[in-house]
Amino acid sequence: MDNADEIVLTGVRAFGYHGVLEAERREGQDFVVDTTLSVDMNRAAATDDVADTVHYGEVAERIVEIVSGEPLNLIETLAARIADDLLTRPHVQAVAVTVHKPSAPITVPFADVAVTVRRVRRPYPAREDRP
């Protein structure tokens, strides 16, 4: 995510039913998501129009939808789903998503457990390479 402007959204909280243990999937728990979106903000800065950037309120709402949606075993999968979804938005060139699971069922004292995934928009193949 070098040489790009960034929109950073941290601490988005949502309740979900993710985990490999039956109790996690039955009782659920809070998850916290941080995202960094690489976006070229030159046009938005010139036009002062939200249509020329990424609406971070909509991003937050979409993260909550995904976290509170289909239960998954792994937060790795959850992070990847969020990242892949956010990368489909216009203007987003790359994304980093960190999913925190502060109430993970770990038997020793801990402050947090988190995974981070990074995705980059792939350029379309040259016209002659496309079917």
Phi, psi and omega in degrees: 000038179280154174059035177223154172285160183227144167248123182245127179233115185239150172077026177289120183256139176207152180263132180215175184240049184260140178151162180272342181273143180303319181297322179296319182284335179275314186267331181072175179193169177281143173235150179235133184236133173245139177226146170234120180252126175272121187219137172280112185263008182303311182295315180299320179295325181283322184267339184058037184239125181299336178295342182262014179216197178254127180281104186291337174294318177293323177299314180300316179297320180293321177301314179299319178302315182291314181297319182275001181273220186309126177295140179234158177286316191245141174288341173299316179294319179299313179299318180295320179296318178296312181300313181298321178295313182295329181291343178281349181287141175302148177083341181276119180262331179203159182212144169238132181233127175246126175252123178260141177234079188292343179249028180303146181282075179251137188276000178240157178300138178205157180268323185190155167228138184209155171234149178234133172239151178232137179226147178234136177297129178274135178291151176295145176295157177305150185309320182290343179271346182276145177291000000 
